């Protein structure tokens, strides 16, 4: 059975690398509404260019901001 995670962000969240649905059986959803998700390096949704893997969804709602350096 796939592992799944749903995350709601409504404040500031910072990290180096962001991953949504990265592993082969992973299913992930991140909803950013009224908050900021700041990634200082990379953001991977559903794996990366070398190893496409799981399923990832990123939803950016009203007053939501996602940044990747």
C-alpha positions in Angstrom: 0.0 0.0 0.0 1.4 3.5 -0.8 2.4 5.7 2.0 0.6 9.0 1.9 0.8 12.4 3.5 -1.2 15.6 3.3 0.3 18.8 4.7 -1.4 22.1 5.1 0.8 25.2 5.4 -0.6 28.4 6.6 2.6 30.0 8.1 6.3 30.2 7.2 8.0 26.8 6.6 11.7 26.7 5.5 13.9 23.8 4.5 16.9 23.0 2.2 15.2 20.5 -0.1 11.5 19.9 -0.4 10.1 16.5 -1.3 6.5 15.6 -2.2 5.8 11.9 -3.2 9.5 11.2 -3.6 9.8 7.5 -2.9 8.3 4.9 -5.3 5.3 4.1 -3.2 4.9 7.7 -1.9 1.8 9.8 -2.5 1.9 13.3 -1.1 -0.1 16.5 -1.2 0.9 19.9 0.1 -1.5 22.8 0.2 -0.1 26.3 0.8 -2.7 28.9 1.6 -2.0 32.1 3.4 1.5 31.0 4.2 5.0 30.6 2.7 7.0 27.5 1.9 10.6 28.5 1.3 13.0 25.9 -0.2 16.7 27.0 -0.1 17.8 24.5 -2.7 15.4 22.2 -4.6 11.8 21.2 -4.6 11.0 17.7 -5.9 7.4 16.7 -6.8 7.0 13.0 -7.6 10.7 12.2 -7.6 13.5 14.0 -9.4 14.7 14.2 -13.0 16.9 11.1 -12.6 14.5 8.9 -10.6 10.9 9.8 -11.2 9.1 7.9 -8.3 5.9 8.5 -6.5 3.0 10.9 -7.0 3.1 14.4 -5.7 0.7 17.4 -5.8 1.4 21.0 -4.8 -1.6 23.3 -4.5 -1.0 27.0 -4.0 -4.1 28.9 -2.8 -5.0 32.4 -1.9 -2.1 34.4 -0.4 0.1 31.2 -0.7 3.7 31.5 -1.8 6.3 28.8 -2.6 9.8 29.8 -3.4 12.8 27.7 -4.6 16.3 29.2 -4.7 
